[in-house]
Amino acid sequence: MHTKLRTMRLFFGMAGIGISVWAITVPFTKIRFNLDDGTLGLMLLAGGTGGILAMPVAGMAISRWGSRSVLVAVGLAMGLLLPGLSVAPSPLVFTGLLLLYGGLFGALDIAINAQGAVVERMSGRLNMSGFHACYSLGTLGVALASSLLLRLGVSYIGCALVSAGAMLLILTQARALVGKAEDEPPPARHLALPNRATFVLGLCCFVAFMTEGAATDWSTIYLRFSRNMPIDAAALGYAAYAVAMAGARLFGDAVAERLGQPWLMRLGCAVAVLGFGLVIFVPLGWVGVIGFGLIGLGTGNIAPLVFSAAARVPGIAANHAMPAVVGLGYAGFLAGPVLIGLLANHLGLGFALGVIGAMLGGTFFAARVVG
């Protein structure tokens, strides 16, 4: 079991590598094709759209071949496709590749969480927050490694090849994962529509991912233009968010064992709402950085708790519940930055962030669904 847990952490780290490289691709693509922000934003919708479209297919594939086989297949395809994003000859080709890459990552997300839920069940202990901590560490590791390689004169294509090589190397450890025979067995009704519990879990995931999208896309902009921080200092807002999220996940399983999963989620929502309060109502840049850190600390364990609960919903197989829950989460990640932009244009960026904070406050009262 220790080998399975260790390998599962490696694979979550691989997923973090896959999504982080995508994020680093964005500024290079903007520069390479001389794109304006509007055009780039429309192109980036392709990645999330591909992910949402692929998730139901991934659930059916897991039913037929098992989560390990799907995980290895899509991981291999992602590793091979990744360098292609950096050499796409035109914006149209890049958008097509991004649609495909987003679909592969959506399938990977379903397969890896389904596999993680089975390993967690077999271990008899909570492990999902720790798995997602490795995902966060993978994203941070790629950001640091890419920054170092670029400073040393390595080209962006070279950085992409290094990251793709790391993903393919991790795939060689797939034998230690759980095979199809040990996957979550389907209930008597093989095909089931999402029930009320699945829908509520999906809404919680929607809010968590919407918050992540807001912090990713708007934290630096808010601190730069609403709190007049220099751009290099304003970037610390997202850094604080990402580091705090990783830290929260590292200790999330132990806290959940002690307090219970619903109370960990309630505590996280309360901390995140406090963070939004500091960001919005205290007109000091460094307080805003602390606030974004508290948002990451508070929301870090919401998605792992939701994914773990999705695998335990009575009457519906994990490979059916997981796509519904994660699909709603992806919709939140896509809708969040757009919603904030629309609200900010009319009511100000602070008000827009406050709406996300209020939605997290509502999630506080839905926390019992993860118990």
Secondary structure as the mmCIF struct_conf table of DSSP 4:
data_model
#
loop_
_struct_conf.conf_type_id
_struct_conf.id
_struct_conf.beg_label_comp_id
_struct_conf.beg_label_asym_id
_struct_conf.beg_label_seq_id
_struct_conf.end_label_comp_id
_struct_conf.end_label_asym_id
_struct_conf.end_label_seq_id
HELX_RH_AL_P HELX_RH_AL_P1 HIS A 2 PHE A 33
TURN_TY1_P TURN_TY1_P1 ASN A 34 ASN A 34
HELX_RH_AL_P HELX_RH_AL_P2 ASP A 37 TRP A 65
HELX_RH_AL_P HELX_RH_AL_P3 SER A 67 LEU A 85
TURN_TY1_P TURN_TY1_P2 SER A 86 SER A 86
BEND BEND1 VAL A 87 VAL A 87
BEND BEND2 PRO A 89 SER A 90
HELX_RH_AL_P HELX_RH_AL_P4 PRO A 91 SER A 123
TURN_TY1_P TURN_TY1_P3 GLY A 124 GLY A 124
BEND BEND3 ARG A 125 ARG A 125
HELX_RH_AL_P HELX_RH_AL_P5 MET A 128 ARG A 151
TURN_TY1_P TURN_TY1_P4 LEU A 152 GLY A 153
HELX_RH_AL_P HELX_RH_AL_P6 TYR A 156 LEU A 171
TURN_TY1_P TURN_TY1_P5 THR A 172 GLN A 173
HELX_RH_3T_P HELX_RH_3T_P1 ALA A 174 ALA A 176
BEND BEND4 LEU A 177 LEU A 177
HELX_RH_3T_P HELX_RH_3T_P2 LYS A 180 GLU A 182
BEND BEND5 ASP A 183 ASP A 183
HELX_LH_PP_P HELX_LH_PP_P1 GLU A 184 PRO A 186
BEND BEND6 ALA A 188 LEU A 191
HELX_RH_AL_P HELX_RH_AL_P7 ARG A 196 PHE A 225
TURN_TY1_P TURN_TY1_P6 SER A 226 SER A 226
BEND BEND7 ARG A 227 ARG A 227
HELX_RH_AL_P HELX_RH_AL_P8 ILE A 231 ALA A 234
TURN_TY1_P TURN_TY1_P7 ALA A 235 ALA A 235
HELX_RH_AL_P HELX_RH_AL_P9 LEU A 236 LEU A 259
HELX_RH_AL_P HELX_RH_AL_P10 GLN A 261 PHE A 281
HELX_RH_AL_P HELX_RH_AL_P11 GLY A 285 THR A 299
TURN_TY1_P TURN_TY1_P8 GLY A 300 ASN A 301
HELX_RH_AL_P HELX_RH_AL_P12 ILE A 302 ALA A 310
TURN_TY1_P TURN_TY1_P9 ALA A 311 ARG A 312
TURN_TY1_P TURN_TY1_P10 PRO A 314 GLY A 315
BEND BEND8 ILE A 316 ILE A 316
HELX_RH_AL_P HELX_RH_AL_P13 ALA A 318 LEU A 347
HELX_RH_AL_P HELX_RH_AL_P14 LEU A 349 PHE A 364
TURN_TY1_P TURN_TY1_P11 PHE A 365 ALA A 366
HELX_RH_3T_P HELX_RH_3T_P3 ALA A 367 VAL A 370
#
